Amino acid sequence: MERIDYFIRRFLLIIPTFIGITLLVFAIIQFVPGGPVEQILMQMKGVSAGEAGRGADTRSSISAEQRKAIEAHFGFDLPFYKRYWQWLVTNRLGMQMESYRFPNKTAWQLIKERFKVSLIFGLTGFMLSYLVCIPLGIAKALRHNRLFDLISSIAVFVGYAIPAFAFGMVLKMFLCGTVEGLWDIFPVSGFHSDHFATLTFWGKTKDIFMHMFLPVLCYMIGNFAILTLLMKNSLLEQISKDYVRTVLAKGGSFTRAIWGHALRNSLIPIATGFGSILTVMFAGSVIIEQVFEIPGMGRLSLEAIVGRDYPVFMGILSLTAILGLLGNILSDFAYVIIDPRINFQNN
């Protein structure tokens, strides 16, 4: 019963937590300089962004009526709390608001266009990370301090030491034909080829695979070492526990002790990341998407920040916040599934 009460409290806490997150960010972006009103005034004055940054006057020759009309167009003539209420309720978390950069499209329309690409990349990277790192961590634990453990540790730490975006640039240079004389195996950029619509089913599958291979590899390299070593150390810790020695003392085989007892308990720390499956569509690195020119959510968020496109940015933030909070609860469910003995009574 206490578990049900715990999860009910967690679900109810989503509402105030979400309001706190969005209210804080909404307040920051509403009052920082360089917003849409200032940008329109700079365009009317013919002042560049660099000149404005050096203190150029953007108000002279602009009447007070013109400024008020611009502020009213973007809703900045209203008090802060009314603007937030309109964003939260009237415009449904800002999803119905028109983009500042693309006036004929709402924030949701722009997000929906990038959602599919990021979802495919995110799910692929998430699944491959766990499918590779968990077996590798188990193999390293069972061969602790042996040659396989040493060689794999070198490979893991070398990969971890290389920034993902730098790794992507190196792969792009050597494998995408950007340097004359090197291999031209994978496409340089994008999610699919220009002639994608004319391909057969298997042709489309191959085309997407070739475009996804290098970016997904870069996505995985960041978490590769962490997940692998977490799995290894967790399993080594469980192997040293008394219950494993008890199984062996009663005549049980080492294989049964590991696969029947220790492995399940060692997966508990790994379950911390299970909840992130709900946010995989936002997990792509912004820099990696820039390197490979992938039209994903990360790149859209960067464009929204740079272009002061507040409706789009807040729409992405609201989705990320909701899915992140639900993901934390999903991680707790994963704890219970892996080990039903876990008690949340004191949480």
C-alpha positions in Angstrom: 0.0 0.0 0.0 2.9 2.4 0.8 4.2 1.9 -2.7 0.9 3.0 -4.2 0.8 6.1 -1.9 4.4 6.9 -2.9 3.7 6.8 -6.6 0.5 8.9 -6.2 2.6 11.5 -4.3 5.2 11.5 -7.1 2.5 12.0 -9.8 0.9 14.8 -7.8 4.3 16.5 -7.4 4.7 16.7 -11.1 2.3 19.7 -11.3 4.1 22.1 -8.9 7.5 21.0 -10.1 6.5 21.6 -13.7 5.1 25.0 -12.8 8.2 25.9 -10.9 10.5 25.0 -13.8 8.6 26.7 -16.5 7.8 29.8 -14.4 11.5 30.3 -13.6 12.6 29.9 -17.2 9.7 32.0 -18.5 10.7 34.8 -16.2 14.3 34.7 -17.3 13.6 34.8 -21.0 11.0 37.5 -20.7 13.3 39.9 -19.1 16.7 39.3 -20.7 17.7 41.8 -23.4 17.7 41.1 -27.1 14.1 39.7 -27.3 11.8 39.9 -30.2 10.8 43.6 -29.5 14.4 44.7 -29.5 15.1 42.8 -32.7 12.2 44.4 -34.5 13.3 47.8 -33.3 16.9 47.1 -34.5 15.5 46.1 -37.9 13.5 49.3 -38.1 16.5 51.3 -37.2 18.9 49.3 -39.4 21.1 48.5 -36.5 22.9 45.2 -36.6 23.0 42.8 -33.6 26.7 43.6 -33.2 26.1 47.3 -33.0 23.3 46.8 -30.5 25.6 44.7 -28.4 28.1 47.6 -28.4 25.4 49.9 -27.0 23.9 51.4 -30.2 20.6 53.2 -29.5 17.6 51.3 -30.7 14.9 53.7 -29.5 15.6 57.0 -31.2 13.3 57.8 -34.2 10.9 55.1 -33.0 7.8 56.6 -31.5 6.3 55.4 -28.3 3.1 54.4 -30.2 5.2 52.2 -32.5 7.0 50.6 -29.6 3.7 49.9 -27.8 2.2 48.4 -30.9 5.2 46.0 -31.3 5.0 45.1 -27.6 1.3 44.4 -27.9 1.9 42.2 -31.0 4.2 40.0 -28.9 2.1 40.2 -25.8 4.7 42.2 -23.8 2.2 44.9 -23.0 0.6 42.5 -20.4 1.8 42.0 -16.8 4.1 39.1 -16.4 1.6 36.8 -14.6 -0.9 37.3 -17.4 1.7 36.4 -20.0 2.5 33.2 -18.2 -1.2 32.3 -17.7 -1.8 32.8 -21.4 1.2 30.6 -22.3 0.3 27.9 -19.8 -3.5 27.7 -20.3 -4.7 29.7 -23.3 -2.0 28.6 -25.6 -1.6 25.1 -24.1 1.9 25.3 -22.9 2.7 27.7 -25.7 2.2 25.0 -28.4 -0.5 27.1 -30.1 1.7 30.2 -30.2 3.1 31.2 -33.5 6.9 31.0 -33.9 8.6 34.4 -34.0 11.0 33.1 -36.8 8.3 31.3 -38.7 5.1 33.4 -38.4 2.9 30.9 -40.3 3.8 27.9 -38.1 3.0 27.2 -34.4 5.5 25.9 -32.0 3.9 22.5 -32.1 4.1 22.3 -35.9 7.8 23.0 -35.8 8.4 20.5 -33.0 6.4 17.8 -34.7 8.5 18.2 -37.8 11.7 17.4 -35.9 10.1 14.9 -33.4 10.3 11.9 -35.6 14.0 12.3 -36.5 15.0 12.8 -32.9 12.9 9.9 -31.7 14.5 7.5 -34.2 18.0 8.7 -33.3 17.3 8.7 -29.6 15.6 5.3 -29.4 18.4 3.7 -31.5 21.2 5.2 -29.4 19.4 4.3 -26.1 18.8 0.7 -27.0 22.2 0.1 -28.5 23.9 1.7 -25.5 22.2 -0.7 -23.1 22.5 -3.7 -25.4 26.2 -3.2 -25.8 27.2 -1.8 -22.4 25.4 -4.3 -20.1 26.9 -7.5 -21.7 30.3 -5.8 -22.0 30.1 -4.8 -18.3 29.2 -8.4 -17.3 32.0 -9.8 -19.4 34.5 -7.4 -17.8 33.3 -8.3 -14.3 33.6 -12.1 -15.0 37.1 -11.5 -16.5 38.3 -9.0 -13.9 42.0 -8.2 -14.2 42.4 -10.4 -17.2 43.6 -9.5 -20.7 40.1 -8.9 -22.0 39.3 -6.6 -19.1 42.5 -4.6 -19.7 42.1 -4.2 -23.4 38.4 -3.3 -23.2 39.1 -0.8 -20.4 41.7 0.9 -22.7 39.1 1.1 -25.5 36.4 2.3 -23.2 38.5 5.1 -21.6 39.9 6.2 -24.9 36.4 6.6 -26.3 35.3 8.4 -23.1 38.2 10.9 -23.3 37.3 11.9 -26.9 34.5 14.5 -27.0 31.5 13.3 -29.0 31.5 16.2 -31.4 35.3 15.9 -32.0 34.8 12.2 -32.6 32.1 13.0 -35.1 34.3 15.5 -36.9 37.1 12.9 -37.2 34.7 10.2 -38.5 33.2 12.7 -40.9 36.7 13.6 -42.2 37.9 10.0 -42.6 34.7 8.2 -43.7 32.6 10.7 -45.5 35.0 11.8 -48.3 35.4 15.3 -47.0 39.2 15.0 -47.4 40.5 13.9 -50.8 42.1 10.5 -50.8 40.2 9.1 -47.8 37.3 6.8 -47.7 33.9 8.0 -48.9 31.6 5.4 -47.3 28.9 7.3 -45.4 26.8 10.4 -46.3 28.2 13.8 -45.2 25.0 15.1 -43.6 21.2 14.9 -43.2 18.8 12.2 -42.3 18.2 10.8 -45.8 19.2 11.4 -49.4 17.5 13.8 -51.7 16.2 10.9 -53.9 14.8 9.1 -50.8 11.2 9.1 -52.1 12.2 7.2 -55.3 13.9 4.3 -53.4 12.4 0.9 -52.7 11.7 -0.2 -49.1 15.1 -1.8 -48.6 16.7 1.0 -50.4 15.1 3.5 -48.0 16.2 1.3 -45.0 19.8 1.2 -46.2 19.8 4.9 -46.9 18.6 5.8 -43.4 21.0 3.3 -41.9 24.0 4.9 -43.7 22.9 8.4 -42.6 22.3 7.2 -39.0 25.4 5.1 -38.4 28.0 7.8 -37.6 25.7 10.2 -35.6 24.4 7.3 -33.4 28.0 6.1 -32.8 28.8 9.6 -31.5 25.6 9.6 -29.4 26.7 6.4 -27.7 30.3 7.2 -27.0 29.4 9.7 -24.3 27.6 7.2 -22.1 29.5 4.2 -23.2 32.2 4.2 -20.5 29.8 5.2 -17.7 27.3 2.4 -18.3 29.9 -0.2 -18.9 31.9 0.5 -15.8 28.7 1.0 -13.7 27.6 -2.5 -14.8 31.0 -4.0 -14.1 31.4 -2.5 -10.7 27.9 -3.2 -9.6 28.2 -6.9 -10.6 31.6 -7.2 -8.8 30.1 -5.7 -5.7 27.3 -8.3 -5.8 29.7 -11.2 -6.4 31.5 -10.3 -3.1 28.3 -10.3 -1.1 27.6 -13.1 1.5 24.5 -14.4 -0.3 26.7 -15.4 -3.3 29.1 -17.2 -1.1 26.1 -18.9 0.6 24.9 -20.2 -2.8 28.3 -21.6 -3.5 28.7 -23.1 -0.1 25.4 -25.0 -0.5 26.7 -26.6 -3.7 25.3 -24.2 -6.2 27.4 -23.5 -9.3 29.1 -20.2 -10.0 27.0 -19.8 -13.1 23.8 -20.1 -11.0 25.1 -17.7 -8.4 25.8 -15.1 -11.0 22.9 -15.4 -13.4 20.3 -16.5 -10.9 21.1 -14.1 -8.0 23.9 -11.5 -8.5 22.9 -10.2 -11.9 19.4 -9.2 -11.0 20.7 -7.2 -8.0 23.5 -5.6 -10.0 20.9 -4.2 -12.5 19.4 -1.9 -9.9 21.9 1.0 -10.4 21.5 0.6 -14.2 17.7 1.0 -13.8 18.4 4.7 -12.9 18.7 5.5 -16.6 15.7 3.5 -17.7 13.4 6.5 -17.2 15.4 8.5 -19.8 13.7 6.4 -22.5 10.9 9.0 -22.3 13.3 11.9 -23.2 15.4 10.1 -25.8 14.0 12.4 -28.5 15.7 15.3 -26.8 18.9 13.4 -25.9 20.8 14.2 -29.1 23.7 16.4 -28.7 23.2 19.9 -30.2 26.7 20.0 -31.5 26.5 16.5 -33.0 23.4 17.5 -34.9 25.2 20.6 -36.1 28.2 18.5 -37.2 26.0 16.1 -39.2 23.4 18.7 -40.1 20.6 16.6 -38.6 17.2 18.3 -38.5 16.5 17.2 -34.9 15.1 18.7 -31.7 18.6 19.7 -30.4 19.3 21.8 -33.4 15.8 23.3 -33.3 16.3 24.3 -29.6 19.6 25.9 -30.5 18.0 27.8 -33.4 15.2 28.9 -31.0 17.7 30.2 -28.4 19.9 32.0 -30.9 16.9 33.5 -32.7 15.1 34.4 -29.5 12.1 32.2 -30.7 10.6 32.0 -27.2 7.4 30.0 -28.1 9.5 27.2 -29.7 12.0 27.1 -26.9 9.4 27.1 -24.2 7.5 24.4 -26.1 10.6 22.2 -26.1 11.3 23.0 -22.5 7.8 22.0 -21.4 7.9 18.7 -23.2 11.4 17.9 -21.8 10.2 18.8 -18.3 7.1 16.7 -18.4 8.8 13.6 -19.9 11.8 14.0 -17.6 9.5 14.0 -14.5 7.6 11.0 -15.8 10.9 9.3 -16.5 12.0 9.6 -12.9 8.8 7.8 -11.9 9.4 5.2 -14.5 12.9 4.6 -13.0 11.2 3.9 -9.7 8.9 1.4 -11.4 12.0 -0.3 -12.9 13.5 -0.6 -9.4 10.3 -2.4 -8.1 10.3 -4.7 -11.1 14.0 -5.7 -10.7 13.8 -6.0 -6.9 10.3 -6.2 -5.4 11.8 -6.0 -1.9 12.6 -2.2 -2.4 10.5 -0.2 0.0 9.6 3.5 -0.6 8.1 4.0 2.8 10.7 6.5 4.0 10.9 8.4 0.7 
